[in-house]
Amino acid sequence: MIRVDERSISQRKNITVEFFYNFTKEKFKLKACNEGEGYERLIPEHNLHRPGLALAGFLDLFTFNRIQVLGNTEMRFLKQLAPEARIKSLERIFHYEVPCLVLTNDNPPPDEMMELAHKYKVPIFVSPYPTTKLVYLVSDFLDDQFAQRITLHGSFMDVYGVGMLFVGKSGIGKSEVALDLVERGHRLVADDVVIFTKKGEGILMGSGTQLVRHFMEVRGIGLIDIRSMFGVRAIRFQKRLEVAIELEIWDENSEYTRTGLDESHINLLDVEIPYIKLPILPGKNITVISEVIALNYLLKHYGYDAAQVFNERLMEQLQQKTQKTDRSINYFEHDFE
């Protein structure tokens, strides 16, 4: 069974406003209104906050440590206030250590807001996107940054659209199986070091490291670049994990499934992943078996379980207590092909 070292599990505690801006300014079309000011401030969680009630004076539930998103509603409320009342309303927010303010719909920040932003060193950004869309985009980005991660040693492949992780002892042939699958037209996601990120409930997305990317170590040859050798069709940058396969040398004392009726699973970051222990023997084509595992997974996904169908046929025959010995195929008369 795959053993997970607790040290391989990690989760980011915070990010800086500078990191957030640099990675989102092009994707979310963010424009900095006071560039450089307060960029060292920390964003400690993935949730966002719309400070409408805080602007109106209700601060009991003001989650100031989140990114503050001001849409048309908040900006129209500020616009209808007199300058002195607007300053008083905004100071309710700026007195707190808010990470930054993001204005949607290309709403220009009022002069009073910019003055307070300079005074308290609070970054302000403006985006042309509507509030609903921007909240979705930023939330997705922050979810990814603060998600739990686990690092595993293995080879991660996309086989017929199924994300398959090959693990096993060092030198057992994980990379060779992955290389053979690439040669047969499948796609490499990562080799050696694979990072899995938890996306929502029940989803683990795997990718390689920035350093290794799509390089692969083949014993006896050394490092090879899969993308340069086989082309862009042979790689992908991330894939959902759907099946984990552990390769091991055949052990007569070990138990291996024969019918497939009893499915095994492993738990990674509280996500249950189908698990297959695959013994290696001389002459056994692990590559073809891996393709069969992927196709069988797809059949189950679409509602057809071969093991279950065979079991139902067997039970039906036992219930009928038939003694028939008819051949399974009735050939045409005089057809001997």
N, C-alpha and C positions, 0 to 999 in steps of 0.2 A: 504494500500500500504506500502511496505517496506520503512522505513525511514533510510537514511544513514547519520550518524553523520560525519561531516568533520574531526573530530578528529580521526576517524577510518581509514582515508586514510593516507598513509605514503609512502615515497620514500627515499631510502638511497642516501646520498649526496656523499659519498666517502668510499673507503676501503683502508686499508694499504697493502703494498707489502707483509708484513708478513702474513696477512690474505689470500691474493691471493695465495701465495706459499704453505701454509699449506693445503689449500683445493684443490689444483690442482697438487701437486707434484707427487702423485700416479696415478691419472687419466690421466694426460698428460705426465707422465714420465719426469718431470722436474728435472734437476740436477743443484744445486747451485754452481757457480764457485767461489764466494766470500761470503760464507754463513754468514749471520748476518749483513753485511754491508748495511746500507741504508734501512733496512726493515721498518723503521718508515715512509718512504715516502708514499704519498697519491696517489691513483688512483682515479681521480674525475669523470670519465665517462666510458661508456661501449665501445666506439669505439677504434680501434687499428690504428697504423700508421706504414707504412714501409718507413724508412728514406733514401731511395735511392737518391732522389734529394738533401736532406740536406747534405748527405755525399759528393755530387758533388759540393756543394757550394751554392745551391739555397735554401734560408731560409725564403723567404717571406711567404710561406704557411706551414711552419713547425709547426705542432701541437705537441709540445713537451710534453704537459701534458698527453699524452696517452702512453700506453704500446708500446714500439718500437720493431717491429718484423723484424729480419734480416734473410733473406733466402739465397739461393744459389747465387742469383744475387748480393745482397749487399756484401756478403762475397767474391765473386770472384772479384768484383770491388776493395775491400780493398787489396786483395792478390796481385793484379798486380801493386799496388802502391809501391814506394820506402818507406823505414821505416819512413823518415822524412815527406813525403807527407801523409803517413797513419796516423801519429800522428796528423798532421794538419787537416786532414779530420775528424777524430774521435772527436777532440776537439770542432769542430763545434757543435756536439751533446752534449757532456758532459758539455759544458758551460751552458746549459739549465737545468732546474729542471725536467729532465725526470724521471718518476717513476721507470722504469727498462728496461733492454734489454733482449729479448728472441731470442736465436739463434736456428734455425730449422735444420733438417737433420743431427743432430749430428756434426754440424760445430764447430770445436774448436776455442775459442776466441784467436786472435793474442796476442802476448806478450804486444804490445803497448796498446791494448784495456784493458788488465788486469791492467796495470800500471795506466791508466787513471781512471779505475773503482775504484781502491784503493784510488787514489788521491781525486776523487770527491764523493766517497761513493755511487756509483751507482750499484745496484744489477744486476748481469748478470746470466741468466739461459740458459741451453741448453736442447733441446728436440730432440729425434730421429725422431719425426713425420715430414712429409713434410710440407711445408709452408701452403698450401691450407687447409690441415686437421687441423693443429694447430690453424690457424686463425678461422676456424669454431668452434672448441671446446672452445677456449678462449672467442670468441664473445658470444657464447651461455651461458657460465658461467657468463660473465659480464652482459649480458642482464637480466639474472635472478637476479643478485645482485642489479642492478639499476632499476629494474622494479617497477611500482606503485603497492602498496598493499592496500588491504582493509580488515579489520577485522569485521566479522559479528557474531552475536549470533544465533546459530541454530544447526541443525544436518545435516551432509552432507553424502549422501549415493550413492553407485553405484548400481542401480537397472536395471538389464538386460543390463548393459553397459552404462546406461544413468546416468549422474551426477545430482542428485536431492538434492536441498537444502530445508530443512524444517525450516521455521521460524514462529514466533508467540509469543504471550505473555508468560511470564514465568509461568510454571506449566500447560500449555495447553496440553502437551503430546508429544512434539517433540521427546524426547529420547525414550519414550515408543513405538512410531511408528517405530523409527529406530531399536530398539531392536527386535520388531516383524518381521521386514524385514530381520534382520540378522538371526533370527531363521528359516526363510523361504528360506535361502540360498543366500541372497544378502550380500553386503559387506559394512562395515563401513569405511568411510574415516576420519571423525572427528566429535566429539560431543561437544557441548557447545560453544567453540571458534573455528571458522574456518577462516583461512587466505587465501585470494584469491590474486593471483599474475597475473598481466596482461602479457600475452605472445603473442607478436605480435598484429596484428589487429584482434579483434573479438574473442579472446581466453582468458578465465579466468581459471587458474588452482588453485584448492583448496586443502589445506592440514591442518593438525592439528598443534598444537604447540609442541615443544620438550618436555615440561613438561606433558601435558595431554595425548598426543598421542592417544591411543585407549582405554582410560578409559572412562567410562560413568557413570553419576549420575542418578540413578533411585529413585525417591522419595518414601520413605518408606523402601527402602533397603539400599541405600547408593551407594558407588562407586563399580563398577565391572570392571574387565579387560576382554574386549571382545576377545582379542587374546588368552589369557590363557583359557578362558571358551569355546570358539567355534573353536579355531584353527586358523591357518594362512590363511585358505581359507575365513575367515569372515572379513578380513581387506584388505585395500590397503592404500598406503601412499599418493597418490595424484590422482586427477581425474579432468577432465574438467567439468566446470559448464555448464549445458545445460537447466535445468528447475528449477525455483524457485517456491516453494509452500508455501503459507501463510495459516496457520491453524487459524481459528477463530470460536468462539461460534456462532451458528446460530443466525442471526439477520434478522427479517422479514422486516426491513427497508433497509437492504443492498441488492445490486444487485449482482446476481450470473449468470454466463453464462448458458444458457440452450441448445444452439445448437452447440456452439464451432466455429461458423463462424467468430466471432469477437475475435481476439487474442489480449491479453494484454502483454505488455513487461515492464520490469524495466531496468533502465540504471545504470550500475555499471562500473565505470571507462571508460565511453564512449563505453561500450559494451552492446548491446541490448540482454536481456535474457528473454525467454518466462516466463510469470508469471501467476500463477493460484491461485485464492482465493478459498480455500476449506472450506466450513462450516462443523462444527462438530455437529452431532445430536446423541442422544441415539440410539444404534443399527446400526450405520453407520460404516462399516468396512473400516477404513482409509487405512489400510495396502493393502487390495486388490485394492482399488481405486488408490493407489500410483503405484501399479504394472500396472494397466490399463493405467495410465498417461504415464508411461515409454514406454509401448508397442505402445500406440497411437503416441507418439513422434517419435518412430522408423518408424512407418508406414508413417508418414508425411515426415520424412527424406528421405525415399525411394520412395516418390512420390504419396502415397495414403492418401487422406484426406477424412475420412468418412463423415464429416459434409458437405464438398463440393460435394461429390458424391450424398448424399441424396438431397441436394438442387438442383442439376442438374436434378435429377429424378423428383422432385416436379415441377420444372419449365417446364420440358418436358410434364408432365401430364396436367398442366394448359394450355399450348399452344395447345395441342391436343383437349382440352375441352371434354374429354371423359366422358361418363356416366356409364362406365362399373363398375360392382361391383364383378368381378371375384375374387375368392380367390387367394392368392399369391402362393399357392401350389396346384397342381392338383394331388390328391392321386390316386394310382392305384385302379382299380375296385376291390371291396371286400376286400381291405386292410384296416383294422380298427385299426392297431397298432398306 
